[in-house]
């Protein structure tokens, strides 16, 4: 573990903790490494979602009612 690491107490459900221990053992990583990897992945996904939202912010919006009307007019519903 890096000198820059911070310690934190996290409480996992029993089944999740067991799965983490098994994954750590089978991938030859510590539970901390597995958790850090998962958190980094989730944060990366959030960043991608925010980027996509920003890129699409200027697109025209369609209300639910307009969407239904469009689907109906095209014979989709």
C-alpha positions, 0 to 999 in steps of 0.5 A, spaced: 500 500 500 502 506 498 504 512 503 499 516 500 493 511 502 488 513 507 485 508 512 477 508 512 472 503 516 467 500 511 462 495 513 460 490 508 454 485 508 456 478 509 455 475 502 459 481 499 465 481 504 465 473 502 465 475 495 471 480 496 475 476 499 474 470 494 476 475 488 482 478 492 484 471 493 483 468 486 486 475 483 492 475 488 490 482 490 488 485 497 481 486 499 483 494 499 486 493 491 479 490 489 475 495 492 479 501 490 479 498 483 471 498 483 471 505 486 475 507 481 471 504 475 465 507 478 468 514 479 470 513 471 463 511 469 460 517 473 465 522 469 463 519 463 456 520 464 457 527 466 461 528 460 456 525 456 450 530 459 455 536 458 455 534 450 448 533 450 446 539 454 444 543 448 440 538 444 432 539 444 428 536 449 422 532 448 416 532 453 413 525 455 407 527 452 410 529 445 414 523 445 408 519 446 405 523 440 411 522 436 411 514 437 403 514 435 404 518 429 409 513 427 405 507 428 409 505 434 404 505 439 
